[in-house]
Amino acid sequence: MNKKDDLRNSEFIFIYEVKLANPNGDPDDENRPRMDPKTKINYVTDVRLKRFFRDYYISKYGEDAIWVSKQNGNNVDATERFKHFNESADEVLKKCIDARLFGATIPIKGKSEKESGKGISYTGPLQIAWGYSLHKVDLMDTRSITSVFSGRESGAGNIGKDYRVYYSLIAFYGAFNKYRARETGCTGTDLEAFDNSLWYAVKSESITRSKIGHYPHLYLRVEWNEEDKFYGDLRRLISVKQKVDAVRSLDDLEIDLRPLASALSGQRVYGIYSDEFRDKVMAIKQVSNFIELPHRESGV
């Protein structure tokens, strides 16, 4: 790939499992995992996935490589963050890969009431839909936790809530628009950095008390031969059947990637997969120009 001039439209899917953890708590609902109570489908926001990527990138390259970041370890508002980049949008785009990939909104505080509310907004070429589970998900029956630290008034230990799922196989879909890349200066190197990082970001940045239990199974990004093609949400091409009512592991699911393989036939596909998905991915490797990740030349 020519790092700048030969970008092509592409789409990706990313599948990972979450076991005995909270995939994405809803702050408006006591931090419970985001669930559809009628269908029992578990949801994860695009913001959560981007946070994995951003935190991983910060750990490797520092806060200045990411726009949506703390500053010297402290939370700051966007206006203060903008000052760190000399109040230059060009400098934000030049230094921050998340701004080039996902876009950025830079609110600027006006000196007067008339000037307030102004800002600079960039729509990024890489957009990600909310993730969702490929099966029905159960919340863990036990959710109360205790602390030896005393309450403010009672002097007794505190009791809190800790909501988790037994098991959730979550799939994300995203699309990259080559024309929008011109607006933010996004390059092929940036896209390769995303390819190389997302898998390891979920593995390493989920090592927290509520998130440990995340494990990636499949990342695929297809570059379409047709110049302006977008297939649409590739997740609809993944067939998943529950072998049992209460899913507790990957073994409880029957997964078929052959419909996806048919859509990717003859295309260039970048991918990485777990041992558990190795046999399933063979259907795609046999019909596509499959390139194993990570990219070696990008150095990311």
MIDOSE-1310 file (N, C-alpha, C; in nm, 2 decimals, decimal comma, always signed):
residues 300
mnkk	+0,08/-0,12/+0,00/+0,00/+0,00/+0,00/+0,09/+0,12/+0,00; +0,06/+0,22/-0,09/+0,12/+0,35/-0,08/+0,06/+0,42/+0,04; +0,15/+0,46/+0,12/+0,10/+0,51/+0,26/+0,01/+0,63/+0,25; +0,01/+0,71/+0,14/-0,07/+0,83/+0,14/-0,17/+0,83/+0,02
ddlr	-0,12/+0,79/-0,10/-0,20/+0,82/-0,22/-0,29/+0,71/-0,26; -0,26/+0,59/-0,22/-0,34/+0,47/-0,27/-0,44/+0,41/-0,17; -0,49/+0,50/-0,08/-0,59/+0,45/+0,01/-0,71/+0,40/-0,06; -0,77/+0,29/-0,01/-0,90/+0,24/-0,06/-1,00/+0,23/+0,05
nsef	-1,13/+0,24/+0,00/-1,23/+0,22/+0,10/-1,22/+0,08/+0,16; -1,24/+0,07/+0,29/-1,23/-0,06/+0,36/-1,33/-0,07/+0,47; -1,35/-0,19/+0,51/-1,44/-0,22/+0,63/-1,38/-0,33/+0,71; -1,41/-0,32/+0,84/-1,35/-0,42/+0,93/-1,46/-0,48/+1,03
ifiy	-1,43/-0,60/+1,08/-1,50/-0,66/+1,19/-1,40/-0,70/+1,29; -1,44/-0,69/+1,42/-1,36/-0,73/+1,53/-1,44/-0,80/+1,63; -1,40/-0,92/+1,66/-1,48/-1,01/+1,75/-1,39/-1,04/+1,87; -1,44/-1,02/+1,99/-1,37/-1,06/+2,11/-1,47/-1,11/+2,22
evkl	-1,42/-1,19/+2,31/-1,51/-1,24/+2,42/-1,48/-1,17/+2,55; -1,58/-1,17/+2,63/-1,57/-1,11/+2,76/-1,63/-1,22/+2,86; -1,55/-1,26/+2,96/-1,59/-1,36/+3,05/-1,58/-1,31/+3,19; -1,69/-1,32/+3,27/-1,69/-1,28/+3,41/-1,64/-1,14/+3,43
anpn	-1,68/-1,05/+3,34/-1,64/-0,91/+3,35/-1,75/-0,82/+3,30; -1,72/-0,69/+3,31/-1,82/-0,59/+3,26/-1,77/-0,53/+3,13; -1,83/-0,57/+3,02/-1,78/-0,52/+2,89/-1,79/-0,37/+2,87; -1,89/-0,30/+2,93/-1,91/-0,16/+2,91/-2,03/-0,11/+3,00
gdpd	-1,99/-0,06/+3,11/-2,09/-0,02/+3,21/-2,17/+0,11/+3,17; -2,29/+0,11/+3,20/-2,38/+0,23/+3,17/-2,38/+0,32/+3,29; -2,32/+0,44/+3,29/-2,32/+0,52/+3,41/-2,46/+0,57/+3,45; -2,56/+0,56/+3,36/-2,70/+0,60/+3,39/-2,77/+0,48/+3,46
denr	-2,71/+0,37/+3,47/-2,78/+0,25/+3,52/-2,69/+0,17/+3,62; -2,63/+0,24/+3,72/-2,55/+0,18/+3,82/-2,43/+0,11/+3,76; -2,39/+0,15/+3,64/-2,27/+0,09/+3,57/-2,30/-0,06/+3,54; -2,43/-0,09/+3,52/-2,46/-0,23/+3,47/-2,41/-0,24/+3,32
prmd	-2,37/-0,36/+3,28/-2,34/-0,38/+3,14/-2,46/-0,34/+3,05; -2,44/-0,28/+2,94/-2,54/-0,23/+2,85/-2,62/-0,35/+2,79; -2,75/-0,36/+2,82/-2,82/-0,47/+2,78/-2,96/-0,43/+2,72; -3,01/-0,50/+2,62/-3,14/-0,49/+2,58/-3,22/-0,60/+2,66
pktk	-3,31/-0,55/+2,75/-3,37/-0,65/+2,84/-3,47/-0,74/+2,77; -3,51/-0,71/+2,65/-3,61/-0,80/+2,58/-3,54/-0,90/+2,50; -3,43/-0,87/+2,44/-3,36/-0,96/+2,35/-3,24/-1,03/+2,43; -3,19/-0,97/+2,54/-3,08/-1,01/+2,62/-2,95/-1,00/+2,54
inyv	-2,95/-0,90/+2,44/-2,83/-0,87/+2,37/-2,74/-0,77/+2,44; -2,62/-0,79/+2,45/-2,52/-0,70/+2,52/-2,46/-0,60/+2,42; -2,46/-0,48/+2,46/-2,40/-0,37/+2,37/-2,28/-0,31/+2,43; -2,19/-0,27/+2,34/-2,07/-0,19/+2,38/-2,05/-0,07/+2,29
tdvr	-2,03/+0,04/+2,34/-2,02/+0,16/+2,26/-1,89/+0,17/+2,18; -1,89/+0,24/+2,07/-1,77/+0,27/+2,00/-1,67/+0,34/+2,08; -1,72/+0,43/+2,18/-1,63/+0,50/+2,26/-1,54/+0,41/+2,35; -1,60/+0,30/+2,39/-1,53/+0,20/+2,48/-1,41/+0,14/+2,39
lkrf	-1,44/+0,10/+2,27/-1,34/+0,04/+2,19/-1,23/+0,14/+2,15; -1,27/+0,26/+2,12/-1,17/+0,37/+2,09/-1,08/+0,39/+2,21; -1,14/+0,38/+2,33/-1,06/+0,41/+2,46/-0,95/+0,30/+2,47; -0,99/+0,18/+2,44/-0,88/+0,07/+2,44/-0,77/+0,11/+2,35
frdy	-0,80/+0,15/+2,23/-0,70/+0,19/+2,13/-0,62/+0,31/+2,18; -0,69/+0,41/+2,23/-0,62/+0,53/+2,27/-0,52/+0,50/+2,39; -0,57/+0,43/+2,49/-0,49/+0,40/+2,61/-0,37/+0,32/+2,57; -0,39/+0,23/+2,48/-0,27/+0,14/+2,43/-0,17/+0,23/+2,36
yisk	-0,22/+0,32/+2,28/-0,13/+0,41/+2,20/-0,05/+0,50/+2,29; -0,12/+0,55/+2,40/-0,06/+0,64/+2,49/+0,05/+0,57/+2,57; +0,02/+0,44/+2,61/+0,12/+0,36/+2,68/+0,25/+0,34/+2,60; +0,23/+0,34/+2,47/+0,35/+0,32/+2,38/+0,42/+0,45/+2,34
yged	+0,34/+0,55/+2,31/+0,40/+0,67/+2,24/+0,37/+0,80/+2,32; +0,30/+0,79/+2,43/+0,28/+0,91/+2,51/+0,16/+0,99/+2,48; +0,12/+1,08/+2,57/-0,01/+1,15/+2,57/-0,01/+1,24/+2,44; +0,10/+1,29/+2,39/+0,09/+1,38/+2,28/+0,05/+1,31/+2,15
aiwv	+0,05/+1,18/+2,15/+0,01/+1,10/+2,03/-0,14/+1,09/+2,01; -0,21/+1,13/+2,12/-0,35/+1,11/+2,12/-0,42/+1,24/+2,17; -0,52/+1,28/+2,09/-0,60/+1,41/+2,12/-0,68/+1,39/+2,25; -0,77/+1,28/+2,25/-0,86/+1,26/+2,36/-0,78/+1,19/+2,47
skqn	-0,71/+1,27/+2,55/-0,61/+1,21/+2,65/-0,60/+1,31/+2,77; -0,55/+1,25/+2,88/-0,52/+1,33/+2,99/-0,39/+1,41/+2,95; -0,36/+1,51/+3,04/-0,25/+1,59/+3,02/-0,16/+1,59/+3,14; -0,04/+1,54/+3,13/+0,05/+1,52/+3,24/-0,02/+1,44/+3,35
gnnv	-0,10/+1,34/+3,31/-0,17/+1,26/+3,40/-0,30/+1,32/+3,46; -0,33/+1,44/+3,42/-0,45/+1,51/+3,48/-0,56/+1,52/+3,38; -0,68/+1,52/+3,43/-0,80/+1,55/+3,34/-0,81/+1,69/+3,31; -0,82/+1,73/+3,18/-0,84/+1,87/+3,14/-0,95/+1,88/+3,04
date	-1,01/+2,00/+3,03/-1,11/+2,02/+2,92/-1,04/+2,03/+2,79; -1,13/+2,03/+2,68/-1,07/+2,03/+2,55/-1,00/+2,16/+2,52; -1,05/+2,27/+2,58/-0,99/+2,40/+2,55/-0,84/+2,40/+2,61; -0,83/+2,35/+2,73/-0,69/+2,34/+2,79/-0,60/+2,25/+2,71
rfkh	-0,66/+2,14/+2,66/-0,59/+2,04/+2,58/-0,54/+2,11/+2,45; -0,63/+2,19/+2,39/-0,60/+2,27/+2,27/-0,48/+2,36/+2,29; -0,47/+2,42/+2,40/-0,36/+2,51/+2,43/-0,23/+2,44/+2,43; -0,23/+2,31/+2,47/-0,11/+2,23/+2,48/-0,05/+2,21/+2,34
fnes	-0,14/+2,22/+2,24/-0,10/+2,21/+2,10/-0,09/+2,35/+2,03; -0,06/+2,45/+2,11/-0,04/+2,59/+2,07/-0,16/+2,64/+1,99; -0,28/+2,59/+2,03/-0,41/+2,63/+1,97/-0,41/+2,62/+1,82; -0,34/+2,51/+1,77/-0,33/+2,49/+1,63/-0,40/+2,36/+1,59
adev	-0,51/+2,37/+1,52/-0,57/+2,24/+1,47/-0,48/+2,16/+1,38; -0,40/+2,23/+1,30/-0,30/+2,16/+1,22/-0,21/+2,07/+1,30; -0,17/+2,13/+1,42/-0,07/+2,06/+1,50/-0,14/+1,94/+1,57; -0,27/+1,95/+1,60/-0,35/+1,84/+1,66/-0,35/+1,73/+1,56
lkkc	-0,38/+1,76/+1,43/-0,39/+1,66/+1,33/-0,26/+1,60/+1,30; -0,16/+1,67/+1,30/-0,02/+1,62/+1,27/+0,03/+1,53/+1,38; +0,00/+1,55/+1,50/+0,06/+1,47/+1,61/-0,03/+1,36/+1,66; -0,17/+1,38/+1,64/-0,26/+1,29/+1,71/-0,33/+1,19/+1,62
idar	-0,29/+1,06/+1,63/-0,35/+0,96/+1,54/-0,50/+0,95/+1,55; -0,55/+0,96/+1,67/-0,70/+0,94/+1,69/-0,77/+1,05/+1,62; -0,72/+1,17/+1,62/-0,79/+1,28/+1,55/-0,79/+1,26/+1,40; -0,68/+1,20/+1,35/-0,67/+1,17/+1,20/-0,76/+1,05/+1,17
lfga	-0,77/+0,95/+1,25/-0,86/+0,84/+1,22/-1,00/+0,86/+1,25; -1,04/+0,91/+1,37/-1,18/+0,91/+1,42/-1,24/+1,05/+1,40; -1,15/+1,15/+1,38/-1,20/+1,29/+1,38/-1,18/+1,36/+1,51; -1,22/+1,48/+1,52/-1,20/+1,56/+1,65/-1,30/+1,67/+1,65
tipi	-1,35/+1,70/+1,77/-1,42/+1,83/+1,79/-1,34/+1,91/+1,89; -1,31/+2,03/+1,85/-1,23/+2,11/+1,94/-1,31/+2,24/+1,98; -1,38/+2,23/+2,09/-1,45/+2,35/+2,14/-1,36/+2,46/+2,18; -1,39/+2,58/+2,14/-1,30/+2,70/+2,17/-1,38/+2,80/+2,26
kgks	-1,33/+2,83/+2,37/-1,40/+2,92/+2,46/-1,38/+3,06/+2,41; -1,49/+3,13/+2,38/-1,48/+3,27/+2,33/-1,45/+3,37/+2,44; -1,39/+3,48/+2,41/-1,36/+3,59/+2,50/-1,49/+3,66/+2,55; -1,59/+3,65/+2,47/-1,72/+3,71/+2,50/-1,83/+3,61/+2,48
ekes	-1,95/+3,65/+2,53/-2,07/+3,56/+2,52/-2,10/+3,54/+2,37; -2,08/+3,64/+2,29/-2,11/+3,63/+2,15/-2,02/+3,53/+2,08; -1,90/+3,51/+2,13/-1,80/+3,42/+2,06/-1,81/+3,28/+2,12; -1,88/+3,26/+2,23/-1,88/+3,13/+2,29/-1,96/+3,03/+2,21
gkgi	-1,92/+2,90/+2,22/-1,98/+2,80/+2,15/-1,92/+2,77/+2,02; -1,82/+2,84/+1,98/-1,76/+2,81/+1,85/-1,66/+2,70/+1,87; -1,63/+2,64/+1,76/-1,54/+2,52/+1,76/-1,49/+2,48/+1,62; -1,40/+2,38/+1,62/-1,35/+2,32/+1,50/-1,39/+2,18/+1,50
sytg	-1,45/+2,13/+1,39/-1,49/+1,99/+1,39/-1,44/+1,92/+1,27; -1,38/+1,80/+1,29/-1,34/+1,72/+1,18/-1,41/+1,58/+1,18; -1,46/+1,53/+1,07/-1,52/+1,40/+1,07/-1,41/+1,30/+1,02; -1,38/+1,21/+1,10/-1,28/+1,11/+1,07/-1,32/+1,01/+0,97
plqi	-1,22/+0,96/+0,89/-1,25/+0,86/+0,79/-1,29/+0,72/+0,84; -1,25/+0,69/+0,97/-1,28/+0,56/+1,02/-1,39/+0,58/+1,13; -1,50/+0,52/+1,10/-1,62/+0,53/+1,19/-1,65/+0,39/+1,23; -1,69/+0,38/+1,36/-1,72/+0,25/+1,42/-1,86/+0,24/+1,48
awgy	-1,93/+0,14/+1,44/-2,07/+0,12/+1,50/-2,06/+0,06/+1,64; -2,16/+0,07/+1,72/-2,17/+0,01/+1,85/-2,15/-0,15/+1,83; -2,08/-0,21/+1,92/-2,06/-0,35/+1,92/-2,18/-0,42/+1,99; -2,21/-0,54/+1,95/-2,31/-0,61/+2,02/-2,28/-0,76/+2,03
slhk	-2,34/-0,83/+2,12/-2,31/-0,97/+2,14/-2,38/-1,05/+2,03; -2,32/-1,16/+1,99/-2,37/-1,24/+1,88/-2,47/-1,35/+1,93; -2,51/-1,34/+2,06/-2,60/-1,44/+2,12/-2,66/-1,37/+2,24; -2,75/-1,44/+2,31/-2,81/-1,39/+2,43/-2,71/-1,40/+2,54
vdlm	-2,71/-1,30/+2,63/-2,61/-1,28/+2,74/-2,69/-1,28/+2,87; -2,63/-1,34/+2,97/-2,68/-1,34/+3,11/-2,60/-1,26/+3,20; -2,66/-1,18/+3,28/-2,59/-1,11/+3,39/-2,56/-1,21/+3,50; -2,45/-1,19/+3,57/-2,41/-1,28/+3,68/-2,52/-1,26/+3,79
dtrs	-2,55/-1,37/+3,86/-2,65/-1,36/+3,96/-2,60/-1,29/+4,09; -2,47/-1,30/+4,11/-2,41/-1,24/+4,23/-2,35/-1,11/+4,19; -2,38/-1,00/+4,27/-2,34/-0,87/+4,23/-2,30/-0,78/+4,34; -2,31/-0,82/+4,47/-2,27/-0,74/+4,58/-2,13/-0,76/+4,62
itsv	-2,06/-0,66/+4,65/-1,92/-0,67/+4,70/-1,91/-0,58/+4,83; -1,81/-0,62/+4,91/-1,80/-0,54/+5,04/-1,66/-0,49/+5,04; -1,64/-0,38/+5,13/-1,51/-0,32/+5,15/-1,49/-0,31/+5,30; -1,36/-0,33/+5,34/-1,33/-0,31/+5,48/-1,32/-0,17/+5,53
fsgr	-1,32/-0,08/+5,43/-1,32/+0,06/+5,47/-1,45/+0,11/+5,52; -1,46/+0,18/+5,62/-1,59/+0,21/+5,69/-1,66/+0,32/+5,61; -1,80/+0,32/+5,63/-1,88/+0,42/+5,58/-1,86/+0,55/+5,65; -1,89/+0,66/+5,59/-1,87/+0,79/+5,65/-1,93/+0,81/+5,78
esga	-2,06/+0,76/+5,80/-2,13/+0,78/+5,92/-2,14/+0,66/+6,01; -2,16/+0,54/+5,95/-2,19/+0,42/+6,03/-2,06/+0,36/+6,09; -1,95/+0,38/+6,03/-1,83/+0,32/+6,08/-1,81/+0,17/+6,03; -1,92/+0,12/+5,97/-1,92/-0,02/+5,93/-1,86/-0,03/+5,78
gnig	-1,83/-0,15/+5,74/-1,78/-0,17/+5,60/-1,89/-0,14/+5,50; -1,84/-0,09/+5,38/-1,94/-0,06/+5,28/-1,97/-0,18/+5,19; -2,09/-0,17/+5,14/-2,14/-0,28/+5,04/-2,17/-0,20/+4,91; -2,12/-0,26/+4,80/-2,14/-0,20/+4,67/-2,19/-0,30/+4,57
kdyr	-2,21/-0,25/+4,45/-2,26/-0,34/+4,34/-2,15/-0,35/+4,24; -2,14/-0,47/+4,19/-2,04/-0,51/+4,09/-2,11/-0,60/+3,98; -2,15/-0,53/+3,87/-2,23/-0,60/+3,77/-2,14/-0,66/+3,66; -2,16/-0,79/+3,63/-2,08/-0,85/+3,53/-2,16/-0,95/+3,44
vyys	-2,11/-0,99/+3,33/-2,17/-1,09/+3,25/-2,10/-1,23/+3,27; -2,17/-1,34/+3,25/-2,11/-1,47/+3,25/-2,02/-1,48/+3,13; -2,08/-1,45/+3,01/-2,00/-1,46/+2,89/-2,07/-1,38/+2,78; -1,98/-1,31/+2,70/-2,04/-1,24/+2,59/-1,94/-1,24/+2,47
liaf	-1,98/-1,28/+2,36/-1,90/-1,28/+2,23/-1,94/-1,15/+2,16; -1,86/-1,05/+2,15/-1,90/-0,92/+2,10/-1,84/-0,90/+1,96; -1,91/-0,84/+1,87/-1,86/-0,81/+1,74/-1,88/-0,66/+1,71; -1,77/-0,60/+1,66/-1,78/-0,46/+1,61/-1,76/-0,46/+1,46
ygaf	-1,82/-0,35/+1,41/-1,80/-0,32/+1,26/-1,76/-0,18/+1,25; -1,67/-0,16/+1,15/-1,63/-0,02/+1,12/-1,60/+0,00/+0,97; -1,60/+0,12/+0,92/-1,58/+0,15/+0,78/-1,48/+0,27/+0,77; -1,40/+0,26/+0,66/-1,30/+0,36/+0,64/-1,33/+0,42/+0,50
nkyr	-1,35/+0,56/+0,50/-1,38/+0,63/+0,38/-1,26/+0,71/+0,33; -1,20/+0,67/+0,21/-1,08/+0,72/+0,17/-1,09/+0,87/+0,14; -1,20/+0,92/+0,10/-1,22/+1,06/+0,07/-1,21/+1,15/+0,19; -1,27/+1,10/+0,30/-1,27/+1,17/+0,43/-1,12/+1,18/+0,48
aret	-1,04/+1,09/+0,45/-0,90/+1,09/+0,49/-0,83/+1,21/+0,45; -0,87/+1,27/+0,34/-0,80/+1,40/+0,30/-0,82/+1,51/+0,40; -0,94/+1,51/+0,46/-0,97/+1,62/+0,55/-0,88/+1,62/+0,68; -0,85/+1,50/+0,73/-0,77/+1,49/+0,85/-0,63/+1,46/+0,82
gctg	-0,59/+1,43/+0,70/-0,45/+1,39/+0,67/-0,42/+1,25/+0,71; -0,52/+1,17/+0,72/-0,50/+1,03/+0,76/-0,43/+0,95/+0,64; -0,33/+0,87/+0,68/-0,25/+0,80/+0,58/-0,27/+0,65/+0,60; -0,21/+0,57/+0,50/-0,21/+0,43/+0,51/-0,14/+0,38/+0,63
tdle	-0,03/+0,46/+0,67/+0,04/+0,42/+0,79/-0,04/+0,43/+0,91; -0,13/+0,53/+0,92/-0,23/+0,54/+1,03/-0,32/+0,42/+1,04; -0,37/+0,38/+0,92/-0,46/+0,27/+0,92/-0,39/+0,14/+0,96; -0,27/+0,12/+0,91/-0,19/+0,01/+0,95/-0,16/+0,00/+1,10
afdn	-0,14/+0,12/+1,16/-0,12/+0,13/+1,30/-0,25/+0,09/+1,38; -0,36/+0,12/+1,32/-0,49/+0,07/+1,38/-0,50/-0,08/+1,37; -0,47/-0,13/+1,25/-0,47/-0,28/+1,23/-0,38/-0,35/+1,34; -0,26/-0,29/+1,35/-0,16/-0,35/+1,44/-0,19/-0,34/+1,59
slwy	-0,27/-0,24/+1,63/-0,29/-0,21/+1,77/-0,41/-0,26/+1,83; -0,52/-0,27/+1,76/-0,65/-0,29/+1,82/-0,65/-0,43/+1,90; -0,60/-0,53/+1,84/-0,60/-0,66/+1,90/-0,53/-0,66/+2,03; -0,41/-0,60/+2,03/-0,32/-0,60/+2,15/-0,38/-0,50/+2,25
avks	-0,45/-0,39/+2,20/-0,51/-0,29/+2,29/-0,61/-0,36/+2,39; -0,70/-0,44/+2,33/-0,80/-0,51/+2,41/-0,74/-0,60/+2,51; -0,63/-0,67/+2,47/-0,57/-0,77/+2,56/-0,50/-0,70/+2,67; -0,43/-0,59/+2,65/-0,35/-0,53/+2,75/-0,43/-0,42/+2,83
esit	-0,51/-0,34/+2,77/-0,58/-0,23/+2,84/-0,70/-0,28/+2,91; -0,74/-0,41/+2,90/-0,85/-0,46/+2,97/-0,80/-0,53/+3,10; -0,68/-0,51/+3,13/-0,63/-0,57/+3,26/-0,65/-0,47/+3,37; -0,78/-0,46/+3,41/-0,83/-0,38/+3,52/-0,92/-0,47/+3,60
rski	-0,97/-0,43/+3,72/-1,05/-0,51/+3,80/-1,18/-0,55/+3,73; -1,25/-0,45/+3,67/-1,38/-0,48/+3,61/-1,37/-0,53/+3,46; -1,25/-0,52/+3,40/-1,24/-0,55/+3,26/-1,16/-0,68/+3,23; -1,09/-0,73/+3,33/-1,01/-0,85/+3,30/-1,10/-0,96/+3,26
ghyp	-1,06/-1,03/+3,16/-1,15/-1,14/+3,10/-1,19/-1,11/+2,96; -1,12/-1,01/+2,90/-1,14/-0,98/+2,75/-1,04/-1,06/+2,68; -1,08/-1,12/+2,56/-0,99/-1,19/+2,48/-1,03/-1,18/+2,34; -0,94/-1,13/+2,25/-0,98/-1,12/+2,11/-0,98/-1,25/+2,03
hlyl	-1,07/-1,26/+1,93/-1,07/-1,39/+1,85/-1,05/-1,36/+1,70; -1,10/-1,24/+1,65/-1,09/-1,22/+1,51/-1,09/-1,07/+1,48; -0,99/-1,03/+1,40/-0,99/-0,90/+1,34/-0,97/-0,91/+1,19; -1,06/-0,86/+1,11/-1,04/-0,86/+0,96/-1,07/-0,73/+0,91
rvew	-0,99/-0,68/+0,82/-1,02/-0,56/+0,74/-1,00/-0,58/+0,59; -1,11/-0,56/+0,52/-1,11/-0,58/+0,38/-1,09/-0,45/+0,30; -1,00/-0,45/+0,20/-0,99/-0,34/+0,11/-1,05/-0,38/-0,02; -1,16/-0,30/-0,06/-1,24/-0,34/-0,17/-1,16/-0,31/-0,30
need	-1,17/-0,40/-0,40/-1,12/-0,37/-0,53/-1,19/-0,26/-0,61; -1,32/-0,26/-0,59/-1,40/-0,15/-0,65/-1,38/-0,02/-0,58; -1,36/+0,08/-0,65/-1,31/+0,21/-0,60/-1,40/+0,26/-0,49; -1,53/+0,27/-0,51/-1,62/+0,33/-0,41/-1,71/+0,24/-0,34
kfyg	-1,67/+0,11/-0,33/-1,76/+0,01/-0,27/-1,76/+0,02/-0,12; -1,88/+0,00/-0,06/-1,90/-0,03/+0,08/-2,01/-0,14/+0,08; -1,98/-0,25/+0,15/-2,07/-0,36/+0,16/-2,18/-0,34/+0,26; -2,14/-0,27/+0,37/-2,23/-0,25/+0,48/-2,19/-0,34/+0,59
dlrr	-2,27/-0,34/+0,70/-2,23/-0,41/+0,82/-2,20/-0,56/+0,79; -2,08/-0,60/+0,80/-2,03/-0,73/+0,77/-2,08/-0,83/+0,88; -2,12/-0,79/+0,99/-2,16/-0,88/+1,10/-2,28/-0,96/+1,06; -2,36/-0,91/+0,97/-2,48/-0,99/+0,93/-2,44/-1,11/+0,85
lisv	-2,32/-1,12/+0,81/-2,27/-1,24/+0,74/-2,21/-1,35/+0,83; -2,21/-1,32/+0,96/-2,16/-1,42/+1,05/-2,28/-1,50/+1,11; -2,28/-1,63/+1,09/-2,38/-1,71/+1,14/-2,34/-1,77/+1,28; -2,42/-1,74/+1,38/-2,40/-1,79/+1,51/-2,52/-1,86/+1,57
kqkv	-2,51/-1,98/+1,62/-2,62/-2,05/+1,68/-2,58/-2,10/+1,82; -2,67/-2,08/+1,91/-2,64/-2,12/+2,05/-2,67/-2,27/+2,06; -2,58/-2,35/+2,11/-2,59/-2,49/+2,14/-2,67/-2,51/+2,27; -2,67/-2,42/+2,36/-2,74/-2,43/+2,49/-2,81/-2,29/+2,51
davr	-2,90/-2,29/+2,61/-2,97/-2,17/+2,64/-2,88/-2,07/+2,72; -2,80/-2,13/+2,81/-2,71/-2,04/+2,89/-2,57/-2,05/+2,84; -2,53/-1,95/+2,76/-2,40/-1,95/+2,70/-2,29/-1,91/+2,81; -2,19/-2,00/+2,83/-2,09/-1,97/+2,93/-1,95/-1,97/+2,87
sldd	-1,93/-2,01/+2,74/-1,80/-2,01/+2,68/-1,82/-2,02/+2,53; -1,71/-2,00/+2,46/-1,71/-2,01/+2,31/-1,76/-2,15/+2,27; -1,73/-2,25/+2,34/-1,77/-2,39/+2,31/-1,92/-2,40/+2,30; -2,00/-2,31/+2,36/-2,14/-2,32/+2,36/-2,20/-2,26/+2,23
leid	-2,12/-2,21/+2,14/-2,17/-2,14/+2,02/-2,12/-2,22/+1,90; -2,20/-2,22/+1,79/-2,16/-2,27/+1,66/-2,15/-2,15/+1,57; -2,03/-2,13/+1,52/-2,00/-2,01/+1,44/-1,96/-2,05/+1,30; -2,02/-1,99/+1,20/-1,99/-2,02/+1,06/-1,96/-1,89/+0,99
lrpl	-1,83/-1,88/+0,93/-1,79/-1,77/+0,86/-1,80/-1,78/+0,71; -1,86/-1,89/+0,66/-1,86/-1,91/+0,51/-1,94/-1,80/+0,44; -2,05/-1,75/+0,49/-2,12/-1,64/+0,42/-2,03/-1,52/+0,41; -1,95/-1,49/+0,52/-1,86/-1,38/+0,51/-1,75/-1,41/+0,41
asal	-1,70/-1,53/+0,40/-1,60/-1,57/+0,31/-1,64/-1,54/+0,16; -1,77/-1,57/+0,14/-1,82/-1,55/+0,00/-1,82/-1,40/-0,04; -1,85/-1,31/+0,06/-1,85/-1,17/+0,03/-1,71/-1,12/+0,01; -1,61/-1,18/+0,08/-1,47/-1,13/+0,07/-1,39/-1,20/-0,04
sgqr	-1,45/-1,28/-0,12/-1,38/-1,36/-0,22/-1,31/-1,26/-0,32; -1,18/-1,29/-0,35/-1,11/-1,21/-0,44/-1,06/-1,07/-0,39; -1,09/-1,04/-0,26/-1,05/-0,91/-0,21/-0,92/-0,93/-0,12; -0,86/-0,81/-0,10/-0,74/-0,81/-0,01/-0,79/-0,80/+0,13
vygi	-0,76/-0,90/+0,22/-0,80/-0,90/+0,35/-0,68/-0,91/+0,45; -0,68/-0,81/+0,54/-0,58/-0,81/+0,65/-0,64/-0,88/+0,77; -0,57/-0,97/+0,84/-0,64/-1,03/+0,95/-0,54/-1,09/+1,05; -0,60/-1,11/+1,17/-0,54/-1,18/+1,28/-0,65/-1,25/+1,36
ysde	-0,61/-1,37/+1,41/-0,72/-1,46/+1,47/-0,66/-1,54/+1,58; -0,75/-1,59/+1,66/-0,70/-1,67/+1,78/-0,69/-1,82/+1,73; -0,63/-1,90/+1,81/-0,63/-2,04/+1,78/-0,77/-2,10/+1,77; -0,86/-2,05/+1,85/-0,99/-2,11/+1,85/-1,07/-2,08/+1,71
frdk	-1,02/-1,97/+1,64/-1,09/-1,93/+1,52/-1,01/-1,97/+1,40; -0,90/-2,04/+1,42/-0,81/-2,07/+1,31/-0,88/-2,15/+1,20; -0,95/-2,26/+1,23/-1,02/-2,34/+1,14/-1,13/-2,27/+1,07; -1,20/-2,18/+1,14/-1,31/-2,10/+1,09/-1,26/-2,01/+0,98
vmai	-1,14/-1,95/+1,00/-1,09/-1,85/+0,91/-1,04/-1,91/+0,78; -1,02/-2,04/+0,78/-0,97/-2,10/+0,66/-1,06/-2,08/+0,54; -1,19/-2,07/+0,56/-1,28/-2,05/+0,45/-1,25/-1,91/+0,38; -1,21/-1,81/+0,46/-1,18/-1,68/+0,41/-1,04/-1,68/+0,34
kqvs	-0,95/-1,75/+0,40/-0,81/-1,75/+0,35/-0,81/-1,82/+0,21; -0,89/-1,92/+0,19/-0,89/-1,99/+0,07/-0,94/-1,91/-0,05; -1,02/-1,81/-0,03/-1,09/-1,74/-0,14/-1,04/-1,60/-0,15; -0,96/-1,54/-0,06/-0,92/-1,40/-0,06/-0,77/-1,39/-0,07
nfie	-0,72/-1,27/-0,09/-0,58/-1,24/-0,08/-0,56/-1,20/+0,06; -0,53/-1,30/+0,15/-0,53/-1,29/+0,29/-0,38/-1,25/+0,33; -0,37/-1,14/+0,41/-0,24/-1,10/+0,46/-0,24/-1,10/+0,61; -0,16/-1,18/+0,67/-0,15/-1,19/+0,81/-0,10/-1,06/+0,88
lphr	-0,16/-1,02/+0,99/-0,12/-0,91/+1,07/-0,03/-0,96/+1,18; +0,06/-0,88/+1,23/+0,07/-0,73/+1,21/+0,15/-0,70/+1,08; +0,13/-0,57/+1,03/+0,21/-0,52/+0,92/+0,35/-0,51/+0,97; +0,44/-0,56/+0,89/+0,58/-0,56/+0,93/+0,65/-0,43/+0,90
esgv	+0,61/-0,36/+0,80/+0,68/-0,24/+0,75/+0,65/-0,11/+0,83; +0,53/-0,11/+0,90/+0,49/+0,01/+0,96/+0,57/+0,04/+1,09; +0,62/-0,07/+1,15/+0,69/-0,05/+1,28/+0,61/-0,01/+1,40; +0,48/-0,03/+1,38/+0,39/+0,00/+1,49/+0,35/-0,12/+1,57
